[in-house]
Amino acid sequence: MPPAKKRARSYDSAKTRAAVLAQFENVRSAVATLTPEQLDGPTRLGDWTVRDLVAHMTLALGSVARKLGEPEPPVPELGLLEWPSVTASEAATIDEDTRAIDTGDLPGLYARTAESYALRIAGVSDDRLVPTRFGAMRLGDHLVTRAVELVVHTDDLNAATGLEVPYDRQALAACARLLADALAVKAPGGAVEVRVPPFAVVQCVAGPRHTRGTPPNVVETDPLTWIRLATGRTDWATERAAARVSASGERADLADLLPLMG
């Protein structure tokens, strides 16, 4: 009999909605301080400039507002735990859409995006289906992915500019948890315990399941290092050498399983 399909953990709707807006506002405040020289600077995302990056971040909310204005799809097509593994499939289209954004007035763009999002989402049920690039999703699940997008790209922005844009705690937690769960989906099992304190603990990798005491194979790291590993912003060897990842046990090597999303 095949193993049961892993179910997504529950996310508090009110907290997720507040976290998405809070992280967007953190970025919005930072964008208002960027100089033309900073906006034209490079990022770690290929040939994207900072201007491209901050334009792209408006899509996290802007796309939700637009899609809620479209007819509701008849059936869900994509679950939350499936989302990380399919994100790279639309990289070219995402790049094209990002470059098409008018960035002549970034503060105005951010203000209009926030206003449109707030108007569209007010009172809408989490169970409302939303068309996305990757298939129809429940709104509640899609909002978790918006938190992930904003946290990951906030880290990209900080890396590119030297700013210290803060991370909303709930958004950071949602990002770390979803990516940890995505690892458990990619490598199901109970041989390795991955800890991302204080937000997530998952068991993964096929092999003997440990049920009592200290597991023989343990990986532990902080949330931002985990997010960077899971999204390919850094690699296993670099973080192990810098002691930002601890790994004990003969199976506690995740190098071949990372990254989880593009």
RODO-2510 file (C-alpha; in nm, 4 decimals, decimal comma):
residues 262
     n   res          X          Y          Z
     1     m     0,0000     0,0000     0,0000
     2     p     0,1478     0,3439    -0,0925
     3     p     0,2182     0,5855     0,1949
     4     a    -0,0555     0,8321     0,2830
     5     k    -0,0219     1,1688     0,1158
     6     k     0,1120     1,4282     0,3574
     7     r    -0,1443     1,6904     0,4536
     8     a    -0,0530     2,0551     0,4878
     9     r    -0,0428     2,1922     0,8402
    10     s    -0,3019     2,4471     0,9433
    11     y    -0,2252     2,8176     0,9252
    12     d    -0,4238     3,0735     1,1218
    13     s    -0,6112     3,2793     0,8631
    14     a    -0,6130     3,6091     1,0507
    15     k    -0,2436     3,5812     1,1359
    16     t    -0,1475     3,4924     0,7795
    17     r    -0,3441     3,7811     0,6322
    18     a    -0,1921     4,0243     0,8807
    19     a     0,1564     3,8869     0,8181
    20     v     0,1326     3,9296     0,4410
    21     l     0,0305     4,2935     0,4773
    22     a     0,2874     4,3602     0,7476
    23     q     0,5734     4,2238     0,5375
    24     f     0,4571     4,4166     0,2325
    25     e     0,4501     4,7353     0,4413
    26     n     0,8017     4,6634     0,5696
    27     v     0,9211     4,6442     0,2095
    28     r     0,7156     4,9464     0,1064
    29     s     0,8838     5,1599     0,3747
    30     a     1,2267     5,0451     0,2601
    31     v     1,1581     5,1054    -0,1090
    32     a     1,0710     5,4670    -0,0321
    33     t     1,4292     5,5194     0,0932
    34     l     1,6117     5,3728    -0,2070
    35     t     1,8144     5,6075    -0,4230
    36     p     1,8283     5,5826    -0,8036
    37     e     2,1800     5,4416    -0,7685
    38     q     2,0595     5,1705    -0,5315
    39     l     1,7679     5,0842    -0,7568
    40     d     2,0050     5,0357    -1,0489
    41     g     2,2331     4,8099    -0,8452
    42     p     2,2677     4,4328    -0,8982
    43     t     2,1009     4,1520    -0,7064
    44     r     2,1802     3,7841    -0,6631
    45     l     1,8906     3,7032    -0,8968
    46     g     2,0655     3,6795    -1,2314
    47     d     2,0524     4,0065    -1,4233
    48     w     1,7708     4,1578    -1,2181
    49     t     1,8456     4,4967    -1,0716
    50     v     1,7088     4,6114    -0,7368
    51     r     1,4451     4,7989    -0,9371
    52     d     1,3368     4,4717    -1,0994
    53     l     1,3287     4,2984    -0,7628
    54     v     1,1134     4,5558    -0,5851
    55     a     0,8819     4,5756    -0,8863
    56     h     0,8439     4,1990    -0,8740
    57     m     0,7515     4,2098    -0,5062
    58     t     0,4364     4,4060    -0,5870
    59     l     0,3141     4,1007    -0,7774
    60     a     0,2858     3,9107    -0,4494
    61     l    -0,0197     4,1184    -0,3570
    62     g    -0,1112     4,2619    -0,6943
    63     s    -0,1674     3,9223    -0,8499
    64     v    -0,4048     3,8242    -0,5685
    65     a    -0,6115     4,1377    -0,6217
    66     r    -0,6319     4,0786    -0,9969
    67     k    -0,7153     3,7104    -0,9692
    68     l    -0,9940     3,7741    -0,7188
    69     g    -1,1547     3,9851    -0,9902
    70     e    -1,1710     3,6826    -1,2216
    71     p    -1,4310     3,4035    -1,2190
    72     e    -1,3726     3,1411    -0,9514
    73     p    -1,2255     2,8182    -1,0912
    74     p    -1,4498     2,5126    -1,0580
    75     v    -1,2050     2,2860    -0,8725
    76     p    -0,8745     2,3158    -0,6851
    77     e    -0,5732     2,2110    -0,8913
    78     l    -0,2761     2,2736    -0,6631
    79     g    -0,2240     2,2013    -0,2945
    80     l    -0,0073     2,4104    -0,0651
    81     l     0,2599     2,1419    -0,0270
    82     e     0,2871     2,1065    -0,4038
    83     w     0,3521     2,4753    -0,4636
    84     p     0,7260     2,4973    -0,3791
    85     s     0,8226     2,2274    -0,6294
    86     v     0,6462     2,3902    -0,9255
    87     t     0,7601     2,7505    -0,8863
    88     a     1,0587     2,7190    -1,1189
    89     s     0,8357     2,6077    -1,4067
    90     e     0,7143     2,9623    -1,4710
    91     a     1,0467     3,1440    -1,4302
    92     a     1,0490     3,2834    -1,7839
    93     t     0,6936     3,4153    -1,7613
    94     i     0,7578     3,5668    -1,4199
    95     d     1,0635     3,7444    -1,5568
    96     e     0,8626     3,8766    -1,8513
    97     d     0,5800     4,0015    -1,6290
    98     t     0,8248     4,1665    -1,3916
    99     r     1,0022     4,3567    -1,6687
   100     a     0,6668     4,4807    -1,7992
   101     i     0,5881     4,6645    -1,4736
   102     d     0,6056     5,0446    -1,4937
   103     t     0,8579     5,1448    -1,2258
   104     g     0,8500     5,5191    -1,2892
   105     d     0,6717     5,5798    -0,9577
   106     l     0,7583     5,2997    -0,7172
   107     p     0,6005     5,4607    -0,4067
   108     g     0,2803     5,5102    -0,6051
   109     l     0,2940     5,1529    -0,7338
   110     y     0,3242     5,0186    -0,3802
   111     a     0,0407     5,2403    -0,2551
   112     r    -0,1930     5,1349    -0,5362
   113     t    -0,1049     4,7685    -0,4886
   114     a    -0,1770     4,7766    -0,1156
   115     e    -0,5060     4,9610    -0,1660
   116     s    -0,6279     4,7269    -0,4402
   117     y    -0,5342     4,4196    -0,2387
   118     a    -0,7129     4,5422     0,0742
   119     l    -1,0304     4,6178    -0,1214
   120     r    -1,0353     4,2858    -0,3056
   121     i    -0,9582     4,0540    -0,0153
   122     a    -1,1872     4,2041     0,2477
   123     g    -1,4484     3,9512     0,3546
   124     v    -1,3400     3,6826     0,1073
   125     s    -1,3386     3,3283     0,2454
   126     d    -1,0157     3,1299     0,2666
   127     d    -1,1966     2,8549     0,0753
   128     r    -1,2531     3,0754    -0,2291
   129     l    -1,0560     2,9285    -0,5194
   130     v    -0,8059     3,1598    -0,6879
   131     p    -0,6496     3,1048    -1,0316
   132     t    -0,2699     3,1180    -1,0108
   133     r     0,0152     3,0599    -1,2561
   134     f     0,0352     2,7014    -1,1368
   135     g    -0,3309     2,6100    -1,1027
   136     a    -0,6299     2,6987    -0,8885
   137     m    -0,5617     2,7159    -0,5136
   138     r    -0,7606     2,7907    -0,2026
   139     l    -0,7145     3,1554    -0,1101
   140     g    -0,5972     3,0585     0,2382
   141     d    -0,3215     2,8415     0,0908
   142     h    -0,2293     3,1018    -0,1680
   143     l    -0,1826     3,3640     0,1038
   144     v     0,0718     3,1405     0,2752
   145     t     0,2674     3,1361    -0,0510
   146     r     0,2498     3,5166    -0,0595
   147     a     0,4147     3,5275     0,2819
   148     v     0,6879     3,2984     0,1489
   149     e     0,7446     3,5149    -0,1598
   150     l     0,7698     3,8330     0,0451
   151     v     1,0081     3,6885     0,3032
   152     v     1,2372     3,5303     0,0434
   153     h     1,2556     3,8482    -0,1614
   154     t     1,2980     4,0685     0,1450
   155     d     1,6117     3,8674     0,2107
   156     d     1,7174     3,9229    -0,1514
   157     l     1,6608     4,2958    -0,1067
   158     n     1,8636     4,3093     0,2127
   159     a     2,1476     4,1177     0,0482
   160     a     2,1503     4,3520    -0,2514
   161     t     2,1286     4,6834    -0,0676
   162     g     2,2720     4,6302     0,2785
   163     l     1,9405     4,7400     0,4261
   164     e     1,7932     4,5637     0,7266
   165     v     1,4306     4,5416     0,6250
   166     p     1,2614     4,3591     0,9139
   167     y     1,0813     4,0285     0,8838
   168     d     0,7350     3,9985     1,0270
   169     r     0,7579     3,7079     1,2723
   170     q     0,4438     3,5350     1,1464
   171     a     0,5506     3,5683     0,7825
   172     l     0,8944     3,4303     0,8657
   173     a     0,7355     3,1403     1,0531
   174     a     0,5032     3,0551     0,7632
   175     c     0,7946     3,0606     0,5201
   176     a     1,0179     2,8381     0,7330
   177     r     0,7341     2,5924     0,8030
   178     l     0,6163     2,5539     0,4466
   179     l     0,9686     2,4955     0,3181
   180     a     1,0362     2,2435     0,5944
   181     d     0,7165     2,0596     0,5060
   182     a     0,8173     2,0682     0,1391
   183     l     1,1370     1,8840     0,2322
   184     a     0,9319     1,6144     0,4080
   185     v     0,7232     1,5779     0,0916
   186     k     1,0285     1,5544    -0,1325
   187     a     1,2065     1,3028     0,0912
   188     p     0,9389     1,1217     0,2934
   189     g     1,0494     0,9132     0,5885
   190     g     1,1575     0,9378     0,9486
   191     a     1,5323     0,8793     0,9492
   192     v     1,6348     1,2456     0,9821
   193     e     1,4896     1,5152     1,2027
   194     v     1,5248     1,8703     1,0675
   195     r     1,4882     2,1476     1,3224
   196     v     1,4392     2,5143     1,2379
   197     p     1,3829     2,6679     1,5803
   198     p     1,1604     2,8211     1,6905
   199     f     0,9286     2,7530     1,3964
   200     a     0,9526     2,4027     1,2541
   201     v     1,0533     2,0413     1,3157
   202     v     1,0006     1,7748     1,0487
   203     q     1,1098     1,4183     0,9938
   204     c     1,2234     1,3136     0,6492
   205     v     1,4421     1,0735     0,4480
   206     a     1,3616     0,7054     0,4157
   207     g     1,5065     0,4752     0,6791
   208     p     1,4511     0,3676     1,0375
   209     r     1,2078     0,5955     1,2197
   210     h     1,3198     0,7197     1,5593
   211     t     1,0483     0,7483     1,8239
   212     r     1,2185     0,8045     2,1611
   213     g     1,5077     1,0117     2,2951
   214     t     1,7521     1,2060     2,0817
   215     p     1,7298     1,1081     1,7143
   216     p     2,0533     0,9681     1,5664
   217     n     2,0304     1,1952     1,2592
   218     v     1,9593     1,5610     1,3290
   219     v     1,9936     1,8761     1,1215
   220     e     1,9438     2,2142     1,2847
   221     t     1,9713     2,5686     1,1540
   222     d     1,8163     2,9129     1,1940
   223     p     1,5156     3,0261     0,9880
   224     l     1,6950     3,2551     0,7438
   225     t     1,9733     3,0068     0,6735
   226     w     1,7104     2,7390     0,6159
   227     i     1,5153     2,9624     0,3778
   228     r     1,8315     3,0455     0,1842
   229     l     1,9201     2,6774     0,1549
   230     a     1,5694     2,5799     0,0527
   231     t     1,5548     2,8456    -0,2201
   232     g     1,9067     2,8016    -0,3553
   233     r     2,0418     3,1334    -0,2267
   234     t     2,3239     2,9405    -0,0632
   235     d     2,4431     2,5808    -0,0538
   236     w     2,4874     2,3080     0,2028
   237     a     2,8681     2,3004     0,1991
   238     t     2,8960     2,6774     0,2515
   239     e     2,6591     2,6825     0,5475
   240     r     2,8138     2,3741     0,7079
   241     a     3,1599     2,5283     0,6777
   242     a     3,0328     2,8507     0,8363
   243     a     2,8711     2,6526     1,1212
   244     r     2,5301     2,7954     1,0425
   245     v     2,4063     2,4385     1,0011
   246     s     2,4713     2,1579     1,2471
   247     a     2,4286     1,8018     1,1225
   248     s     2,4851     1,4875     1,3265
   249     g     2,4463     1,1295     1,2100
   250     e     2,5457     0,9407     0,8968
   251     r     2,2202     1,0277     0,7172
   252     a     2,2149     1,3963     0,8155
   253     d     2,3279     1,5359     0,4823
   254     l     2,0659     1,7277     0,2846
   255     a     2,2948     1,8479     0,0043
   256     d     2,1313     1,6309    -0,2620
   257     l     1,7786     1,7365    -0,1590
   258     l     1,8293     2,1119    -0,1830
   259     p     1,7093     2,3521    -0,3101
   260     l     1,3358     2,2899    -0,2843
   261     m     1,2176     2,5820    -0,4972
   262     g     1,3645     2,8233    -0,7473
***
